[in-house]
Amino acid sequence: MMTVAVDNIRRITLRVPSRLHQDLTKTAAEREVSVNRLAVEALERYLIQENDRFPLQELSDLLAPAAQAKGLTEEEVMRHVKEARRRIWQERYREMVEVS
């Protein structure tokens, strides 16, 4: 992974559900890394994946013909797209945390 000079480090505070904290702690121990290191790696992976995904509007435009056939409004399509992205993110995030 990337080495960062100490003066380039920024501190953030995250509030996470206790179950997620337990999973992070367990996985970090299994990988013999700190919870901080595991969280940083997960965030880095997430940001890399975000750069590879479809922008919402582009995805909405691609789905427009099917949406029109179903009688959905643009707002309804965007709501479905956002919900699908959220579910995909949760699945990927869970997989990242479970990777050993």
Secondary structure, DSSP 4 states (H G I P E B T S, - for coil): -----GGG---------HHHHHHHHHHHHHHTS-HHHHHHHHHHHHHHHHHHSPPHHHHHHHHHHHHHHHT--HHHHHHHHHHHHHHHHHHHHHHHHH--
